[in-house]
Structures are given as C-alpha cells and as structure tokens.
Amino acid sequence: MLVRGAGPGDVVRARVSQVRKRHARAVVEARVADGPARVEPFCPRVDVCGGCPWQGIDDAVQGAALHAHVQRALDRAVGGSAPLLPLRAVAPRAAWRSTARLHWQDGRLGYYRAGGDLFDVPDCPVLAPPLDALFAAARRHLLPALRGQGALRLTGAPDAPSGTLTAAPDGATPPGLARALAAVVEAEPACHGAALVGPEGVRTFGDPVDALGPERVPHPAGTFVQAHQPGVQALAAEILERLRGVPSVLELYAGSGAFTFALAAAGHRVVAVESAPRAVEALRAAAAARGLSERVLARLGDAARLPPDPPRVALIDPPRKGAREAVAALHGAGVERLLYVACDPITLARDVAWLVERGWRMEQGRCFDLFPHTGHVETWVDLRRGAS
Ligand SMILES: C[S@@+](CC[C@H](N)C(=O)[O-])C[C@H]1O[C@@H](n2cnc3c(N)ncnc32)[C@H](O)[C@@H]1O
C-alpha cells in the first residue's frame, strides 16, 4: 500500500484512492499519531501545497528511503546485489531551488496539489536566492495578466543578484502578458530578462540568460537547468573523477552543457548531442567564447541517432522517460562504457536490465539526494560491456 502523506511509523486514517493488481494507493485524511521520523517542517504550507511531501520526515530517513528504492530497482535489473555506494546528501536542504516551474490559472500562481487543484503560493521557502525576490517581483507585476492557464519558470544562479522568467501560456497568449513581462524586467532589480514562449514563437525581454552549472555556462531561459546547483557541482566532480583518463566522451542529452563544459575544462574532448535547438546554440556559442570549439562538438538531434564513429565511452543524462532507444543505439554502435545519469530510478533500472541481458555489467553507482524533500533522487551508474 502506497500512502501519500504518511511517514514511517505514523498512525493515519487514510482513504484508498486506487487498487491495482500488485499494489493500492491511499491518501492520508488525518494523522492520528506521529512516527519517530517526524520533524518540524520549515514551510508552514507543507500539508496543503504538495511541492515537498517529505519535508516533515527526518533527513537521514529520507536518504535511507531513497537509497533503498534505487537499490531494490537496480538489484532487480542486475539480478543480484547491485554495487551501489552510500547516498550522497547535498546542502542546502531549504532554499535550494535555482529553477522552479510554477503554474498559473486565472490570476492564481502556484503549485498543483497532488492529484488536485492549483494552490496559490504567496512565497516559497524552497526557492534559493535570487528566486525568492524574483518570485515576489513576478507576483507584483504579472498576476493580473495571468489569465487562462500556463507555466511560469523562475531561474537564477544562487550567487547572482537577479534571474529570469519564462512564461509559457497553454493556449493563446493572454492580453497584457508581454507588457507585464517587459515591466518586470524594466522595474525590478531581481529580474534581468524574460522570455514569452507562445504560439507565435519566443519573444524576449532584457537578457533572458543565466550563468549556471559547474563552469557557469549561459543557459537561455526555458532550456533545461539543474535545480540544485551545489548538488550538481558535487555530481559533476564525481563524474569527472570516474571519467579521468578517458580522452573522448560521447555525451547524449547534453542540455546547454552543465556536464559538457566541466568535461571540456578538464581536458576531455566531448561530442555533445541535444535535441533542443536553443540549448545547442548556447553550447556552440559558449564553446566559441571559451576557445573550446575544437574540444566541444555540439550536434542538434535525437540522442538515438548517434554521430558516425562515436567515442567508445558515453555519458548520458536523459529525461524521466529514460533512454531506451539511445541505449540500444549505443550498444549497437559498439560503445564499451556508459555512465548513465538518471532522475528516474525505474526507467534507469529498465535500461540497465536491457544492457545486462546483453552482457553488460554494472561496475558501480551512487544516488545523490539532489531534490530534497520531494521523494525524487538522482543516480549515476557506471556500466561496462562484457563480464569483468
Ligand atoms: C535531464 S536533461 C539533462 C541536461 C544536461 N545534462 C544538464 O545537466 O543540464 C535532459 C536533456 O535531454 C534533452 N532531450 C530530451 N529528449 C531528447 C532526445 N530524444 N534527444 C536528445 N536530447 C533530448 C532535453 O532537451 C534536456 O536538455
């Protein structure tokens, strides 16, 4: 039974919401008694918002649950005990988000409750500076223009004084939204740029770019950004350590280069494949600006369509749906080693199982607690072709 809102040892009254063949789901209606892992959450709205369902659970218990979840999934994938190092915790655990996607609906701006309606959020203690000030500025200027529904992304480097907004209406652009975005950029020191991604294309205001990642590369607003910046720095350092001595790396799902430029700065040649045109433009521009065009070859396209004669070692970081086709392509192309970074342990395990069935083995792996209090976890797994 999966009970949303319950912690280990809690006594709860819960309503069953779904019954499946092998499991059921339930939602807590009332907590009758707290279990030993309960701690005081730092957000007063934690029970109504839905953004941080694990915030009232002790950090070490969260970490142990994440590790156990990944261990179980990978054990099944490798058909034994998967060699997983201890989970890496990252700090900070409050005010950690350097990017956040909020939603709007007819003048309300906030997060969706689990399986429910939109919760209007006045402020959010999970946002890292400068996102806290950026969010306040966005609410001041945008709320009246947020008609219909859509998503608003806030992004900013943790040590920068300002960040960017990306507004993406679901349908037609609400009247007044472009003017309101221009006004935030014009009037608010916490906002240096905005992008409006509507049916008519992308309109920009100010300079909608943030310098992020271990090498502070420019990320155009709206392209993928890692949310926990100190955490991703630690993850990149571990990736570099694993790939030490590898001259050339094929990097699939490269985004605008959080790992790409960390690798290039350490002397690796990187063939980086990414499907978002604005991210690839940013990769190329950053490579040229840093005199790294020889070392960073950015290709626009689907990860499953590998470049000819690819490097024998690959680093991949796919979205939640995993990399089924790309993994098959890497196997077919004779790649010898794969460092797989994943934000979904279930699709990771599916892809690892596929490789293990074809003679690959898992050398090592580790989980990173990169999304505190959410129940999500980042994992890397180092896979080698052939038995040891
Ligand atoms: C989890 S992000 C990782 C980005 C990058 N590694 C980083 O840390 O910033 C996944 C990236 O894969 C890209 N992507 C999604 N589907 C893709 C596909 N079929 N082929 C290539 N890239 C894809 C997305 O645009 C996104 O930039």
The ligand as a MOL file (V3000), in Angstrom:
LIG
                    3D

  0  0  0     0  0            999 V3000
M  V30 BEGIN CTAB
M  V30 COUNTS 27 29 0 0 0
M  V30 BEGIN ATOM
M  V30 1 C 17.8180 15.7780 -17.7730 0
M  V30 2 S 18.2030 16.9840 -19.0040 0 CHG=1
M  V30 3 C 19.9700 16.9410 -18.9150 0
M  V30 4 C 20.6820 18.1400 -19.4790 0
M  V30 5 C 22.1340 18.3060 -19.0620 0
M  V30 6 N 22.8410 17.0600 -18.9190 0
M  V30 7 C 22.2560 19.1090 -17.7820 0
M  V30 8 O 22.6100 18.5590 -16.7410 0
M  V30 9 O 21.9790 20.3140 -17.8330 0 CHG=-1
M  V30 10 C 17.7770 16.1320 -20.4500 0
M  V30 11 C 18.0690 16.8720 -21.7330 0
M  V30 12 O 17.7700 15.9780 -22.8110 0
M  V30 13 C 17.1840 16.7130 -23.8720 0
M  V30 14 N 16.4400 15.7160 -24.6640 0
M  V30 15 C 15.2050 15.2110 -24.4210 0
M  V30 16 N 14.9140 14.2700 -25.3410 0
M  V30 17 C 15.9800 14.1660 -26.1740 0
M  V30 18 C 16.2830 13.3450 -27.3070 0
M  V30 19 N 15.4080 12.4550 -27.7770 0
M  V30 20 N 17.4740 13.5030 -27.9060 0
M  V30 21 C 18.3680 14.4140 -27.4410 0
M  V30 22 N 18.1440 15.2130 -26.3760 0
M  V30 23 C 16.9670 15.0890 -25.7520 0
M  V30 24 C 16.3700 17.7880 -23.1830 0
M  V30 25 O 16.1560 18.8970 -24.0510 0
M  V30 26 C 17.2610 18.1250 -21.9820 0
M  V30 27 O 18.1450 19.1710 -22.3060 0
M  V30 END ATOM
M  V30 BEGIN BOND
M  V30 1 1 1 2
M  V30 2 1 2 3
M  V30 3 1 2 10
M  V30 4 1 3 4
M  V30 5 1 4 5
M  V30 6 1 5 6
M  V30 7 1 5 7
M  V30 8 2 7 8
M  V30 9 1 7 9
M  V30 10 1 10 11
M  V30 11 1 11 12
M  V30 12 1 11 26
M  V30 13 1 12 13
M  V30 14 1 13 14
M  V30 15 1 13 24
M  V30 16 1 14 15
M  V30 17 1 14 23
M  V30 18 2 15 16
M  V30 19 1 16 17
M  V30 20 1 17 18
M  V30 21 2 17 23
M  V30 22 1 18 19
M  V30 23 2 18 20
M  V30 24 1 20 21
M  V30 25 2 21 22
M  V30 26 1 22 23
M  V30 27 1 24 25
M  V30 28 1 24 26
M  V30 29 1 26 27
M  V30 END BOND
M  V30 END CTAB
M  END
